Amino acid sequence: MFSVHSIAAALLCVSTLFPRATLSIPAKNHPTTVNLRIEGADKTIYEGPIFTIGHNVTTVYGDSHHCDGTNNNENEFPGPTCTSALDDASKKKGFQWDGTFFDEFDDYFVTSIGDSTETDSQFWGILLNFQFTPVGGCQQEVNAGDHILWAFDAFNAQHFLKLEGPKKAKRGVPTNFTVTDGMTGEAVEGATVNGVTSNAGGVVRIALGKKGLHGLKATLDGSIRSNQVQVEVY
């Protein structure tokens, strides 16, 4: 059996398992707006822009450490990070997160966000612009406009769903939306959007019958649910 320590160490070094993303590094630590999405076991915990800066973070049980990209000497200059964004979102939205700090990585292994807590086989993972981060969340610096995804059970996911489509649609008129795997760009068949299933090309054709703003997400068993597409129906 693997120990908790060995599992955490492996997950904090996921670059050995997944392709490394090409990531630029901020020159200095300044307030930055990024796009953050947190997909829990049963629901989306947070989705939207968040204003963040590298700072000391404190877990629910009071463990406090710096989290500014200089952790483990990963970056020369401090900056906003994946975990600083998580921490700022938790304060904004009012949910809690927890994690174990590993001195050898100078970083947290996040164990719970909101009501989604790790199990023996399900763990939280971090993706930056739909690619697994090669280092932990306090080591991984981010730039303005980046897309950060914290996903529960990320390492068992078949797909990381991405939904695309128009921002406006006419009431009652069938409109096309497309479901792909954000990591690979490949079309995903069998995903459900507003009760409609995507075809082999990843396309779902939906007629929205009520005027107003509609939020659509794609779901598929065994996959991480998609981003939300907001559609104004006129």
Buried (B, 14 or more C-beta within 10 A) or exposed (E): EEEEEEBBBBBBEBEEEBEEBEBEBBEEBEEBBBBBBBBBBEEBBBBEEBEBBBBEBEBEEEEEBBBBBBBBEBBEBBBBBBBBBBBBBBEBEEBEBBBBBBEEBBBBBBBBBBEBBBEEEBBBBBBBBBBBBBBBBBBBBBBEEBBBBBBBBBBEBEBBBBBBBEEEBEEEEEBEBBBBBBBEEEBBBBBBBBEBEBBEEBBBEBBBEEEEEBEBBBBBEEBBBBBBBEBEBE
